[in-house]
Amino acid sequence: GLAALRRVQRFKLLSFVFSTAVPMLTTLVVLAALALIEGVEKVTPERFFVVISIVNPCIRSGMDMLPRCLAMLSEASVALTRMQRLVDAALAEPRGGLELVTPGAPPLEGDTMVRLQSASFAWPGAGEEAFRLRELSLSIRRGSLICILGEVGSGKSALAAALLGEMPRVGGEGAAAFASFDAVKPFGAAFCGQQPWIRSLTVRENVLLAALADGVHRSVDEGSYQRAVAAAQ
């Protein structure tokens, strides 16, 4: 935040003043010590410049790095503080999604892991005209392999979010014997989501990404391109 930026700038200012003043003060201290030990008459111009040529580069090389080190230390402290807040944050609770029960407990029967009965789901704050899953009824048994097929935007990812408790249930009944947010219980759910990766290019260039790799325009089968676009709609 703004307070953290102020601390960073304050560190930079102090380190700049410190790095500028320390070499001069160190040189004066060394010359004063030489005068006290050997006498003022021994501090000749020749010895004066020898002391400066030895002390000044040694001190300044280290002091030049001090502002950067202090700035990086301050920025690292801010970053670690933010990360620590995230690590210490409590796990998100289900937002009114499915009822989480142990396997075999009502309303689940036998080896049923998921059961929906006329269940509807909608994102928080979405109006009546917004997209939602309506009147879903399904039953998934333990060990079964389920494939959800549909057009782009038909709600496949939304259904996965609903089963995970991310999409609140607004109607009907729904229960699951997984997606538990309690680490003590011996059941849970693993989810590997797919996020679209789109470059700052045209739609055609994104579809033909491999053909246009490395800036080299390779030959494109226009028929294959048209079929890919049609299949994605």
KOLKOLMI-70056 format. One record per atom (N, C-alpha, C): residue in one letter; residue number from 1; x, z, y. Coordinates in Angstrom, 1 decimal. Layout:
N
A|NUM|X|Z|Y
...
END
This chain:
233
G|1|0.8|0.0|-1.2
G|1|0.0|0.0|0.0
G|1|0.8|0.0|1.3
L|2|0.2|0.2|2.4
L|2|0.9|0.2|3.7
L|2|1.9|1.3|3.8
A|3|1.5|2.5|3.2
A|3|2.5|3.6|3.3
A|3|3.7|3.3|2.5
A|4|3.6|2.6|1.3
A|4|4.8|2.3|0.6
A|4|5.7|1.3|1.3
L|5|5.1|0.3|2.0
L|5|5.9|-0.6|2.8
L|5|6.6|0.1|3.9
R|6|5.9|1.1|4.5
R|6|6.6|1.8|5.6
R|6|7.8|2.6|5.0
R|7|7.7|3.2|3.8
R|7|8.8|3.9|3.3
R|7|9.9|2.9|3.0
V|8|9.6|1.7|2.5
V|8|10.7|0.7|2.2
V|8|11.4|0.4|3.5
Q|9|10.7|0.1|4.6
Q|9|11.3|-0.3|5.8
Q|9|12.1|0.9|6.4
R|10|11.6|2.1|6.2
R|10|12.4|3.3|6.7
R|10|13.7|3.4|5.9
F|11|13.6|3.2|4.6
F|11|14.9|3.2|3.8
F|11|15.9|2.2|4.3
K|12|15.4|1.0|4.5
K|12|16.2|-0.1|5.0
K|12|16.9|0.2|6.3
L|13|16.2|0.8|7.2
L|13|16.7|1.2|8.5
L|13|17.8|2.2|8.4
L|14|17.5|3.3|7.7
L|14|18.4|4.4|7.5
L|14|19.7|3.9|6.8
S|15|19.5|3.1|5.8
S|15|20.7|2.6|5.0
S|15|21.6|1.7|5.9
F|16|20.9|0.9|6.8
F|16|21.7|0.0|7.7
F|16|22.5|0.9|8.6
V|17|21.9|1.9|9.2
V|17|22.6|2.8|10.2
V|17|23.7|3.5|9.4
F|18|23.4|4.0|8.2
F|18|24.4|4.7|7.5
F|18|25.6|3.8|7.1
S|19|25.3|2.6|6.6
S|19|26.4|1.7|6.2
S|19|27.2|1.2|7.3
T|20|26.7|1.2|8.5
T|20|27.5|0.8|9.7
T|20|28.3|2.0|10.2
A|21|27.8|3.2|10.2
A|21|28.5|4.3|10.8
A|21|29.6|4.9|9.8
V|22|29.3|4.9|8.5
V|22|30.3|5.5|7.6
V|22|31.7|4.9|7.6
P|23|31.9|3.6|7.6
P|23|33.3|3.1|7.6
P|23|34.0|3.6|8.9
M|24|33.4|3.6|10.0
M|24|34.1|4.0|11.2
M|24|34.4|5.5|11.1
L|25|33.4|6.3|10.7
L|25|33.7|7.7|10.6
L|25|34.7|8.0|9.6
T|26|34.7|7.3|8.4
T|26|35.8|7.5|7.4
T|26|37.2|7.2|8.0
T|27|37.3|6.1|8.7
T|27|38.6|5.8|9.3
T|27|39.1|6.9|10.3
L|28|38.2|7.4|11.1
L|28|38.5|8.4|12.0
L|28|38.9|9.7|11.3
V|29|38.2|10.0|10.2
V|29|38.6|11.2|9.4
V|29|40.0|11.1|8.8
V|30|40.2|9.9|8.3
V|30|41.6|9.7|7.6
V|30|42.7|9.8|8.7
L|31|42.5|9.2|9.9
L|31|43.5|9.3|10.9
L|31|43.6|10.7|11.4
A|32|42.5|11.5|11.5
A|32|42.6|12.8|12.0
A|32|43.4|13.7|11.0
A|33|43.1|13.5|9.7
A|33|43.8|14.2|8.6
A|33|45.3|13.9|8.7
L|34|45.6|12.6|8.9
L|34|47.0|12.2|9.0
L|34|47.7|12.8|10.1
A|35|47.0|12.9|11.3
A|35|47.6|13.5|12.5
A|35|47.8|15.0|12.2
L|36|46.9|15.7|11.6
L|36|47.0|17.1|11.3
L|36|48.2|17.4|10.3
I|37|48.3|16.5|9.3
I|37|49.3|16.8|8.3
I|37|50.7|16.5|8.8
E|38|50.9|15.3|9.4
E|38|52.2|14.8|9.8
E|38|52.5|14.9|11.3
G|39|51.5|15.2|12.1
G|39|51.6|15.3|13.5
G|39|51.2|14.1|14.2
V|40|50.7|14.3|15.5
V|40|50.2|13.1|16.2
V|40|51.2|12.1|16.5
E|41|52.5|12.5|16.7
E|41|53.5|11.5|16.9
E|41|53.8|10.6|15.8
K|42|53.4|11.0|14.6
K|42|53.6|10.1|13.4
K|42|52.5|9.0|13.3
V|43|51.4|9.2|14.0
V|43|50.3|8.2|14.0
V|43|50.7|7.0|14.9
T|44|51.5|6.1|14.4
T|44|52.0|5.0|15.2
T|44|51.0|3.8|15.0
P|45|51.1|2.8|15.9
P|45|50.2|1.7|15.7
P|45|50.3|1.0|14.4
E|46|51.6|1.0|13.9
E|46|51.8|0.3|12.6
E|46|51.0|1.1|11.5
R|47|51.1|2.4|11.4
R|47|50.4|3.2|10.4
R|47|48.9|3.2|10.7
F|48|48.5|3.1|11.9
F|48|47.1|3.1|12.3
F|48|46.4|1.8|11.6
F|49|47.1|0.7|11.8
F|49|46.5|-0.6|11.3
F|49|46.6|-0.6|9.8
V|50|47.6|0.0|9.2
V|50|47.7|0.1|7.7
V|50|46.5|0.9|7.1
V|51|46.3|2.0|7.8
V|51|45.1|2.9|7.3
V|51|43.8|2.1|7.4
I|52|43.6|1.4|8.5
I|52|42.4|0.6|8.7
I|52|42.3|-0.5|7.6
S|53|43.4|-1.2|7.4
S|53|43.4|-2.3|6.4
S|53|43.1|-1.8|5.0
I|54|43.5|-0.5|4.7
I|54|43.3|0.0|3.3
I|54|41.9|0.6|3.2
V|55|41.5|1.5|4.2
V|55|40.3|2.3|4.1
V|55|39.1|1.4|4.3
N|56|39.1|0.6|5.4
N|56|37.9|-0.1|5.8
N|56|37.3|-1.0|4.7
P|57|38.2|-1.9|4.1
P|57|37.6|-2.8|3.1
P|57|37.0|-2.0|1.9
C|58|37.7|-0.9|1.5
C|58|37.2|-0.1|0.3
C|58|35.8|0.5|0.6
I|59|35.7|1.1|1.8
I|59|34.5|1.7|2.2
I|59|33.4|0.7|2.4
R|60|33.7|-0.4|3.1
R|60|32.7|-1.4|3.5
R|60|32.1|-2.1|2.3
S|61|33.0|-2.4|1.3
S|61|32.5|-3.2|0.2
S|61|31.4|-2.4|-0.6
G|62|31.6|-1.0|-0.6
G|62|30.5|-0.2|-1.3
G|62|29.3|0.0|-0.4
M|63|29.6|0.1|0.9
M|63|28.4|0.4|1.8
M|63|27.6|-0.9|2.0
D|64|28.2|-2.1|1.8
D|64|27.3|-3.3|2.0
D|64|26.3|-3.3|0.9
M|65|26.5|-2.7|-0.3
M|65|25.6|-2.7|-1.3
M|65|24.5|-1.6|-1.2
L|66|24.8|-0.6|-0.4
L|66|23.9|0.5|-0.3
L|66|22.5|0.2|0.2
P|67|22.4|-0.7|1.3
P|67|21.0|-1.0|1.7
P|67|20.2|-1.7|0.6
R|68|20.8|-2.6|-0.1
R|68|20.1|-3.3|-1.2
R|68|19.7|-2.3|-2.3
C|69|20.6|-1.5|-2.6
C|69|20.3|-0.5|-3.7
C|69|19.2|0.4|-3.3
L|70|19.2|0.9|-2.1
L|70|18.1|1.8|-1.7
L|70|16.8|1.1|-1.6
A|71|16.8|-0.2|-1.1
A|71|15.6|-0.9|-1.1
A|71|15.0|-1.2|-2.5
M|72|15.9|-1.6|-3.4
M|72|15.5|-1.8|-4.8
M|72|15.0|-0.5|-5.4
L|73|15.6|0.6|-5.1
L|73|15.2|1.9|-5.7
L|73|13.8|2.2|-5.2
S|74|13.6|2.0|-3.9
S|74|12.2|2.3|-3.4
S|74|11.2|1.4|-4.0
E|75|11.5|0.1|-4.1
E|75|10.5|-0.8|-4.7
E|75|10.2|-0.5|-6.1
A|76|11.3|-0.1|-6.9
A|76|11.1|0.3|-8.3
A|76|10.3|1.5|-8.4
S|77|10.4|2.5|-7.4
S|77|9.6|3.7|-7.5
S|77|8.2|3.4|-7.3
V|78|7.9|2.5|-6.3
V|78|6.5|2.1|-6.1
V|78|5.9|1.4|-7.3
A|79|6.6|0.5|-7.9
A|79|6.1|-0.2|-9.1
A|79|5.9|0.7|-10.2
L|80|6.8|1.6|-10.5
L|80|6.6|2.6|-11.6
L|80|5.4|3.5|-11.3
T|81|5.2|3.9|-10.1
T|81|4.0|4.7|-9.8
T|81|2.8|4.0|-10.1
R|82|2.7|2.7|-9.7
R|82|1.5|1.9|-10.0
R|82|1.3|1.7|-11.5
M|83|2.4|1.5|-12.2
M|83|2.3|1.3|-13.7
M|83|1.9|2.6|-14.4
Q|84|2.4|3.7|-13.8
Q|84|2.1|5.0|-14.5
Q|84|0.6|5.3|-14.3
R|85|0.0|4.9|-13.2
R|85|-1.4|5.1|-13.0
R|85|-2.2|4.3|-14.0
L|86|-1.7|3.1|-14.3
L|86|-2.4|2.2|-15.3
L|86|-2.3|2.8|-16.7
V|87|-1.1|3.3|-17.0
V|87|-0.8|3.8|-18.3
V|87|-1.6|5.1|-18.6
D|88|-1.7|5.9|-17.5
D|88|-2.5|7.2|-17.6
D|88|-4.0|7.1|-17.5
A|89|-4.4|5.9|-17.1
A|89|-5.9|5.7|-16.9
A|89|-6.6|5.9|-18.3
A|90|-7.8|6.4|-18.2
A|90|-8.6|6.5|-19.4
A|90|-9.1|5.2|-19.9
L|91|-9.3|5.1|-21.2
L|91|-9.8|3.9|-21.8
L|91|-11.2|3.6|-21.3
A|92|-11.5|2.3|-21.1
A|92|-12.9|2.0|-20.6
A|92|-13.9|2.3|-21.7
E|93|-15.0|2.8|-21.3
E|93|-16.1|3.1|-22.2
E|93|-17.0|1.9|-22.4
P|94|-17.7|1.7|-23.5
P|94|-18.7|0.6|-23.6
P|94|-19.7|0.7|-22.5
R|95|-20.1|-0.4|-22.0
R|95|-21.0|-0.5|-20.8
R|95|-22.4|-0.8|-21.3
G|96|-23.0|0.0|-22.2
G|96|-24.3|-0.2|-22.6
G|96|-24.4|-1.4|-23.6
G|97|-23.4|-1.7|-24.4
G|97|-23.4|-2.8|-25.3
G|97|-24.1|-2.4|-26.6
L|98|-23.4|-2.4|-27.7
L|98|-23.9|-2.1|-29.0
L|98|-23.8|-0.6|-29.2
E|99|-24.7|-0.1|-30.0
E|99|-24.6|1.3|-30.5
E|99|-23.5|1.4|-31.5
L|100|-22.5|2.2|-31.3
L|100|-21.4|2.3|-32.2
L|100|-21.7|3.4|-33.2
V|101|-21.6|3.0|-34.5
V|101|-21.9|3.9|-35.6
V|101|-20.9|3.8|-36.6
T|102|-20.8|4.7|-37.5
T|102|-19.9|4.6|-38.7
T|102|-20.4|3.7|-39.7
P|103|-19.6|3.1|-40.5
P|103|-20.0|2.1|-41.5
P|103|-21.1|2.8|-42.4
G|104|-22.2|2.1|-42.7
G|104|-23.2|2.6|-43.6
G|104|-24.3|3.5|-42.9
A|105|-24.0|3.9|-41.7
A|105|-25.0|4.8|-41.0
A|105|-26.1|3.9|-40.4
P|106|-27.3|4.5|-40.3
P|106|-28.4|3.8|-39.7
P|106|-28.1|3.4|-38.3
P|107|-28.5|2.3|-37.8
P|107|-29.4|1.3|-38.4
P|107|-28.8|0.3|-39.3
L|108|-27.5|0.5|-39.6
L|108|-26.8|-0.5|-40.5
L|108|-27.1|-0.1|-41.9
E|109|-27.1|-1.0|-42.8
E|109|-27.4|-0.8|-44.2
E|109|-26.3|-1.4|-45.1
G|110|-25.9|-0.7|-46.1
G|110|-24.9|-1.2|-47.1
G|110|-23.6|-1.6|-46.4
D|111|-23.2|-2.8|-46.6
D|111|-21.9|-3.2|-46.0
D|111|-22.0|-4.0|-44.7
T|112|-23.2|-3.9|-44.1
T|112|-23.4|-4.5|-42.8
T|112|-22.6|-3.9|-41.7
M|113|-21.8|-4.7|-41.0
M|113|-21.0|-4.2|-39.9
M|113|-21.5|-4.4|-38.5
V|114|-22.4|-5.5|-38.4
V|114|-23.0|-5.8|-37.1
V|114|-24.4|-6.2|-37.3
R|115|-25.3|-5.7|-36.5
R|115|-26.7|-6.0|-36.6
R|115|-27.3|-6.1|-35.2
L|116|-27.9|-7.3|-34.9
L|116|-28.6|-7.5|-33.7
L|116|-30.1|-7.9|-34.0
Q|117|-31.0|-7.3|-33.3
Q|117|-32.4|-7.5|-33.5
Q|117|-33.0|-7.8|-32.1
S|118|-33.3|-9.1|-31.9
S|118|-33.9|-9.5|-30.6
S|118|-33.1|-9.0|-29.4
A|119|-31.8|-9.0|-29.5
A|119|-30.9|-8.4|-28.5
A|119|-30.6|-9.4|-27.4
S|120|-30.7|-8.9|-26.1
S|120|-30.3|-9.7|-25.0
S|120|-29.2|-9.0|-24.2
F|121|-28.2|-9.8|-23.7
F|121|-27.1|-9.3|-23.0
F|121|-26.9|-10.1|-21.7
A|122|-26.4|-9.4|-20.7
A|122|-26.2|-10.0|-19.3
A|122|-25.0|-9.2|-18.7
W|123|-24.3|-10.0|-17.8
W|123|-23.2|-9.3|-17.1
W|123|-23.8|-8.4|-16.0
P|124|-23.0|-7.4|-15.7
P|124|-23.5|-6.5|-14.6
P|124|-23.7|-7.2|-13.3
G|125|-24.8|-6.9|-12.6
G|125|-25.1|-7.5|-11.3
G|125|-25.7|-8.9|-11.4
A|126|-25.8|-9.5|-12.6
A|126|-26.4|-10.8|-12.7
A|126|-27.9|-10.8|-12.5
G|127|-28.4|-11.8|-11.8
G|127|-29.8|-11.9|-11.5
G|127|-30.5|-12.5|-12.7
E|128|-31.8|-12.6|-12.6
E|128|-32.7|-13.1|-13.7
E|128|-32.4|-14.5|-14.0
E|129|-31.9|-15.3|-13.0
E|129|-31.6|-16.7|-13.2
E|129|-30.2|-16.9|-13.7
A|130|-29.4|-15.9|-13.7
A|130|-28.0|-16.1|-14.2
A|130|-27.9|-16.2|-15.7
F|131|-26.8|-16.7|-16.2
F|131|-26.6|-16.8|-17.6
F|131|-26.7|-15.5|-18.3
R|132|-27.4|-15.5|-19.5
R|132|-27.4|-14.3|-20.3
R|132|-27.7|-14.8|-21.7
L|133|-27.4|-13.9|-22.7
L|133|-27.7|-14.2|-24.1
L|133|-29.1|-13.6|-24.3
R|134|-30.0|-14.3|-24.9
R|134|-31.4|-13.9|-25.0
R|134|-31.8|-13.9|-26.5
E|135|-32.5|-12.8|-26.8
E|135|-33.2|-12.7|-28.1
E|135|-32.3|-13.1|-29.3
L|136|-31.2|-12.5|-29.4
L|136|-30.3|-12.8|-30.5
L|136|-30.6|-11.9|-31.7
S|137|-30.6|-12.4|-32.9
S|137|-30.8|-11.7|-34.1
S|137|-29.8|-12.2|-35.1
L|138|-29.0|-11.3|-35.6
L|138|-28.0|-11.7|-36.6
L|138|-27.5|-10.4|-37.4
S|139|-26.9|-10.7|-38.5
S|139|-26.4|-9.6|-39.4
S|139|-25.1|-10.1|-40.0
I|140|-24.0|-9.3|-39.8
I|140|-22.7|-9.7|-40.3
I|140|-22.3|-8.6|-41.3
R|141|-21.9|-9.1|-42.5
R|141|-21.5|-8.2|-43.5
R|141|-19.9|-8.0|-43.5
R|142|-19.5|-6.9|-44.1
R|142|-18.0|-6.7|-44.2
R|142|-17.4|-7.8|-45.0
G|143|-16.2|-8.2|-44.6
G|143|-15.4|-9.2|-45.3
G|143|-15.9|-10.6|-45.1
S|144|-16.9|-10.9|-44.4
S|144|-17.4|-12.3|-44.2
S|144|-16.6|-13.0|-43.1
L|145|-16.5|-14.3|-43.2
L|145|-15.9|-15.1|-42.2
L|145|-17.0|-15.9|-41.4
I|146|-17.0|-15.6|-40.1
I|146|-18.1|-16.2|-39.3
I|146|-17.5|-17.2|-38.3
C|147|-18.1|-18.4|-38.2
C|147|-17.7|-19.4|-37.2
C|147|-18.9|-19.6|-36.2
I|148|-18.6|-19.5|-35.0
I|148|-19.6|-19.7|-34.0
I|148|-19.3|-21.0|-33.3
L|149|-20.3|-21.9|-33.4
L|149|-20.1|-23.3|-32.9
L|149|-21.1|-23.5|-31.8
G|150|-20.6|-24.3|-30.8
G|150|-21.5|-24.6|-29.7
G|150|-20.8|-25.4|-28.6
E|151|-21.5|-25.9|-27.7
E|151|-20.9|-26.7|-26.6
E|151|-20.2|-25.7|-25.6
V|152|-19.4|-26.3|-24.7
V|152|-18.8|-25.6|-23.7
V|152|-19.8|-24.9|-22.8
G|153|-19.7|-23.6|-22.6
G|153|-20.6|-22.9|-21.7
G|153|-21.9|-22.4|-22.4
S|154|-21.9|-22.6|-23.7
S|154|-23.1|-22.2|-24.5
S|154|-23.2|-20.7|-24.7
G|155|-22.1|-19.9|-24.6
G|155|-22.1|-18.5|-24.7
G|155|-21.3|-18.0|-25.9
K|156|-20.4|-18.7|-26.4
K|156|-19.6|-18.3|-27.6
K|156|-18.7|-17.1|-27.2
S|157|-18.0|-17.2|-26.1
S|157|-17.2|-16.1|-25.6
S|157|-18.0|-14.9|-25.2
A|158|-19.2|-15.2|-24.6
A|158|-20.1|-14.1|-24.1
A|158|-20.5|-13.3|-25.3
L|159|-20.8|-14.0|-26.5
L|159|-21.2|-13.3|-27.6
L|159|-20.1|-12.4|-28.2
A|160|-18.9|-12.9|-28.1
A|160|-17.8|-12.0|-28.5
A|160|-17.6|-10.8|-27.6
A|161|-17.8|-11.0|-26.3
A|161|-17.8|-9.9|-25.3
A|161|-18.9|-8.9|-25.6
A|162|-20.1|-9.4|-26.0
A|162|-21.2|-8.6|-26.2
A|162|-20.9|-7.7|-27.5
L|163|-20.3|-8.3|-28.5
L|163|-20.0|-7.5|-29.7
L|163|-19.0|-6.5|-29.4
L|164|-18.1|-6.7|-28.5
L|164|-17.0|-5.8|-28.1
L|164|-17.5|-4.7|-27.2
G|165|-18.7|-4.8|-26.7
G|165|-19.2|-3.8|-25.7
G|165|-18.9|-4.1|-24.3
E|166|-18.3|-5.3|-24.0
E|166|-18.0|-5.6|-22.7
E|166|-19.2|-6.2|-21.9
M|167|-20.1|-6.8|-22.6
M|167|-21.3|-7.4|-22.0
M|167|-22.5|-6.4|-22.3
P|168|-23.0|-5.8|-21.3
P|168|-24.1|-4.8|-21.5
P|168|-25.3|-5.4|-22.2
R|169|-26.0|-4.6|-23.0
R|169|-27.2|-5.0|-23.7
R|169|-28.4|-4.7|-22.7
V|170|-29.2|-5.6|-22.5
V|170|-30.4|-5.4|-21.5
V|170|-31.7|-5.4|-22.2
G|171|-31.7|-5.6|-23.5
G|171|-32.9|-5.7|-24.3
G|171|-32.7|-5.8|-25.8
G|172|-33.7|-5.4|-26.6
G|172|-33.5|-5.4|-28.0
G|172|-32.7|-4.3|-28.6
E|173|-32.3|-4.5|-29.8
E|173|-31.5|-3.5|-30.6
E|173|-30.2|-4.1|-31.0
G|174|-29.1|-3.3|-31.1
G|174|-27.8|-3.8|-31.5
G|174|-27.0|-2.6|-31.9
A|175|-26.3|-2.8|-33.1
A|175|-25.4|-1.7|-33.6
A|175|-24.2|-2.4|-34.3
A|176|-23.1|-1.7|-34.2
A|176|-21.9|-2.2|-34.8
A|176|-21.1|-1.1|-35.4
A|177|-20.4|-1.3|-36.5
A|177|-19.5|-0.3|-37.1
A|177|-18.1|-0.6|-36.8
F|178|-17.8|-1.2|-35.6
F|178|-16.5|-1.4|-35.1
F|178|-16.5|-1.4|-33.6
A|179|-15.5|-1.8|-33.0
A|179|-15.4|-1.8|-31.5
A|179|-15.4|-0.3|-31.0
S|180|-14.9|0.6|-31.8
S|180|-14.9|2.0|-31.4
S|180|-13.8|2.3|-30.4
F|181|-14.2|3.0|-29.3
F|181|-13.2|3.4|-28.3
F|181|-12.6|4.8|-28.6
D|182|-12.9|5.3|-29.7
D|182|-12.4|6.6|-30.1
D|182|-11.3|6.4|-31.1
A|183|-10.0|6.8|-30.7
A|183|-8.9|6.5|-31.5
A|183|-8.9|7.4|-32.8
V|184|-9.7|8.4|-32.8
V|184|-9.7|9.3|-34.0
V|184|-10.4|8.7|-35.1
K|185|-11.4|7.9|-34.8
K|185|-12.2|7.3|-35.9
K|185|-11.4|6.2|-36.6
P|186|-11.6|6.1|-37.9
P|186|-10.8|5.1|-38.7
P|186|-11.3|3.7|-38.7
F|187|-12.0|3.3|-37.7
F|187|-12.4|1.9|-37.7
F|187|-12.3|1.4|-36.2
G|188|-12.1|0.1|-36.1
G|188|-11.9|-0.5|-34.8
G|188|-12.0|-2.0|-34.9
A|189|-11.7|-2.7|-33.8
A|189|-11.9|-4.1|-33.8
A|189|-10.6|-4.7|-33.1
A|190|-10.2|-5.8|-33.6
A|190|-9.1|-6.6|-33.0
A|190|-9.6|-7.9|-32.4
F|191|-9.2|-8.2|-31.2
F|191|-9.8|-9.4|-30.6
F|191|-8.6|-10.1|-29.9
C|192|-8.6|-11.4|-30.2
C|192|-7.6|-12.3|-29.6
C|192|-8.3|-13.3|-28.8
G|193|-8.4|-13.2|-27.5
G|193|-9.2|-14.1|-26.7
G|193|-8.4|-15.3|-26.3
Q|194|-9.1|-16.3|-25.9
Q|194|-8.5|-17.6|-25.5
Q|194|-8.8|-17.8|-24.0
Q|195|-7.7|-17.9|-23.3
Q|195|-7.9|-18.1|-21.8
Q|195|-7.5|-19.5|-21.5
P|196|-8.3|-20.2|-20.7
P|196|-7.9|-21.6|-20.4
P|196|-6.7|-21.7|-19.5
W|197|-5.8|-22.6|-19.8
W|197|-4.6|-22.8|-19.1
W|197|-4.7|-24.2|-18.4
I|198|-4.9|-24.2|-17.1
I|198|-5.1|-25.5|-16.4
I|198|-4.1|-25.6|-15.3
R|199|-3.3|-26.7|-15.3
R|199|-2.3|-26.9|-14.3
R|199|-3.0|-27.5|-13.0
S|200|-2.3|-27.4|-11.9
S|200|-2.8|-27.9|-10.6
S|200|-2.7|-29.4|-10.6
L|201|-3.5|-30.0|-11.5
L|201|-3.4|-31.5|-11.6
L|201|-4.9|-32.0|-11.6
T|202|-5.1|-33.3|-11.8
T|202|-6.4|-33.8|-12.0
T|202|-6.9|-33.5|-13.4
V|203|-8.2|-33.7|-13.6
V|203|-8.8|-33.5|-14.9
V|203|-8.1|-34.4|-15.9
R|204|-7.9|-35.7|-15.6
R|204|-7.3|-36.6|-16.5
R|204|-5.9|-36.2|-16.8
E|205|-5.1|-35.8|-15.8
E|205|-3.7|-35.3|-16.1
E|205|-3.7|-34.1|-16.9
N|206|-4.6|-33.2|-16.8
N|206|-4.7|-32.0|-17.7
N|206|-5.0|-32.4|-19.1
V|207|-5.9|-33.4|-19.3
V|207|-6.2|-33.8|-20.7
V|207|-5.0|-34.6|-21.3
L|208|-4.3|-35.3|-20.5
L|208|-3.2|-36.1|-21.0
L|208|-1.9|-35.4|-20.7
L|209|-1.9|-34.1|-20.9
L|209|-0.7|-33.3|-20.5
L|209|0.5|-33.7|-21.3
A|210|0.4|-33.9|-22.6
A|210|1.5|-34.3|-23.5
A|210|2.0|-35.7|-23.1
A|211|1.1|-36.6|-22.8
A|211|1.5|-38.0|-22.5
A|211|2.2|-38.1|-21.1
L|212|2.0|-37.1|-20.3
L|212|2.6|-37.1|-18.9
L|212|3.7|-36.0|-18.8
A|213|4.2|-35.5|-19.9
A|213|5.2|-34.4|-19.9
A|213|6.5|-35.0|-19.3
D|214|7.2|-34.1|-18.6
D|214|8.5|-34.4|-18.0
D|214|8.4|-35.5|-17.0
G|215|7.2|-35.8|-16.4
G|215|7.1|-36.8|-15.4
G|215|7.2|-38.2|-16.0
V|216|7.3|-38.3|-17.3
V|216|7.4|-39.7|-17.9
V|216|6.0|-40.1|-18.3
H|217|5.5|-41.2|-17.8
H|217|4.2|-41.7|-18.2
H|217|4.3|-42.5|-19.5
R|218|3.8|-41.9|-20.6
R|218|3.8|-42.7|-21.8
R|218|2.5|-43.4|-22.0
S|219|2.5|-44.3|-23.0
S|219|1.3|-45.1|-23.2
S|219|0.2|-44.2|-23.7
V|220|-1.0|-44.5|-23.2
V|220|-2.2|-43.7|-23.4
V|220|-3.3|-44.5|-24.1
D|221|-3.8|-44.0|-25.2
D|221|-4.9|-44.6|-25.9
D|221|-6.2|-44.3|-25.1
E|222|-6.7|-45.2|-24.3
E|222|-7.9|-45.0|-23.5
E|222|-9.1|-44.6|-24.3
G|223|-9.2|-45.2|-25.5
G|223|-10.4|-44.8|-26.3
G|223|-10.3|-43.4|-26.8
S|224|-9.1|-42.9|-27.1
S|224|-8.9|-41.5|-27.6
S|224|-9.2|-40.6|-26.4
Y|225|-8.8|-41.0|-25.2
Y|225|-9.0|-40.1|-24.0
Y|225|-10.5|-40.0|-23.8
Q|226|-11.2|-41.1|-23.8
Q|226|-12.7|-41.1|-23.5
Q|226|-13.4|-40.2|-24.6
R|227|-13.0|-40.3|-25.9
R|227|-13.6|-39.6|-26.9
R|227|-13.3|-38.1|-26.8
A|228|-12.1|-37.7|-26.3
A|228|-11.8|-36.3|-26.1
A|228|-12.6|-35.7|-24.9
V|229|-12.8|-36.5|-23.9
V|229|-13.7|-36.0|-22.7
V|229|-15.1|-35.9|-23.2
A|230|-15.6|-36.9|-24.0
A|230|-17.0|-36.8|-24.4
A|230|-17.2|-35.6|-25.3
A|231|-16.2|-35.3|-26.2
A|231|-16.4|-34.2|-27.1
A|231|-16.3|-32.8|-26.4
A|232|-15.7|-32.8|-25.3
A|232|-15.6|-31.5|-24.5
A|232|-16.8|-31.2|-23.7
Q|233|-17.7|-32.2|-23.5
Q|233|-18.8|-32.0|-22.6
Q|233|-20.0|-31.3|-23.4
END
